[in-house]
Amino acid sequence: MITTPPESQDHPRAESSGGRAHFLQVFLSQRSQMEALVSRRVGCRATAADLVQDLFLRFWRRPLVQVEELSTYLLRCAGNIAIDHLRSEGARVRGNEGWLPEQQDHSGCEPQAALEAGNDLRHVEAALRRLPERTRQIFLLNRIHGRKYAEIAKAMGLSQSAVEKHMMRALEACKASLREAHPPRSPGKAP
């Protein structure tokens, strides 16, 4: 399980829901419900998986908002992302009408993309779990809590250079996990 250090007194940003570790736990526990909700609305399980993955990434890249009930909030956001998807698809179809000679069937690509996105998330999560505790904490403080390297260095009693080195290790571990998930293909070989 991914954990974060206790909030320091210099940065009283503890969310009412208990922080990013709590967010990850709640998100993973609600994932199947969110995918089912989105799937009912958009009519495709693979698209639903992609949209829920996108929702995770949106939250993962920005500071958490304070909410009373995180699981309810996530379900509402999943419903909203389904509506947004339907609107954008409708606009895309209307924009393409008249100049596409025939509808192409891309349904074979969507399940594969959803599968790959889910696998990528699992590989990155596993890579983060394998990191040393301090490196993982620094990564989460920067990427999840939005803290700057100087803030992290001060809170953890490290130099900024040390924080940068920990971040480089964490990012390289994430990249390596994705390279393992998608090994390069030999030229000339069919997929």
ABEGO torsion letter per residue (X at the ends): XBBBBBBBAABBABBAAGEAAAAAAAAAAAAAAAAAAAAAAAGBAAAAAAAAAAAAAAAAABBBBBBABAAAAAAAAAAAAAAAAAAAAAAAAAAABGABABBBBAAAAAAAAAAAAAAAAAAAAAAAAABBAAAAAAAAAAAAAGBBAAAAAAAAGBBAAAAAAAAAAAAAAAAAAAAAABBBBBBGBBX
